[in-house]
């Protein structure tokens, strides 16, 4: 009985710590869906998003993926990260690319149907991306850092963030409580 109460308390604590808002997206091959939102914080900022990708386009020559792009105000500098289709291996992969050097860094592989999280944070001219994954834990699952990530110099001030879904079917989860870029999301996530 004590163990059951402890598990319930852990679940209740986890549930109150995160508020995820899901949305379904389905874009055919060769098509894109994007939406952007402004950043409302200073220099010490972070946000967390989760993706569950059910389909990517591995067959056509079109790009395919579920990505997030952090833009500067002029939209000429960016950092792009998320899950894209490795056409050669026909598998999803986690990538990041910066407009600074244009080089795509492959951080690791993913799987269709996997619950993948991304925490992006920046402070004092540096940024860090952390991949988060769901892992089994005593009858339920919890979110942990996977060990995949990337750090770099940030030579612009983030102004907006967009999601970019290309030839993909997925569910996106906005983590309203694990972010400080939008105070309205924080209010909604805390029930205020």
C-alpha angles and dihedrals in degrees: 000000000000089000091052091051091048092051091048090051091049091049092046091049092049093046092051092046095058131041113188121193110200128207129180121227131183120176121173123233111288093020131100138205119199139168131173137203133192125254113240103190139078127239102313101066141147143169136185128211131174130207133195106190115196099174139022128176107249096160110057128064090245121108115256130191152102107253144166123214125198108205135193118230095268091047092231098108124052151151115224122194142158139080122330136172117264096211095193096052094029092227137113117258135190112237143171130194132178127206086227094076103359092223117142112225114203107211097181146302130288135191132236108260093024120135104236124181131196125200113189120186137170137190138156096002097312134098135197132196120200125189115220126199138185113247129185114258125177098318098329137046135256135195118252137167108266096209092249113118148118137226127198149152115280109213097176139051111252110238105167142006126213135188116224119194115184122186091332141126113211151134117242121203118199109205101217096185101044096065142067101196096091121036092193091060090049091053092048091047094050093046094244 
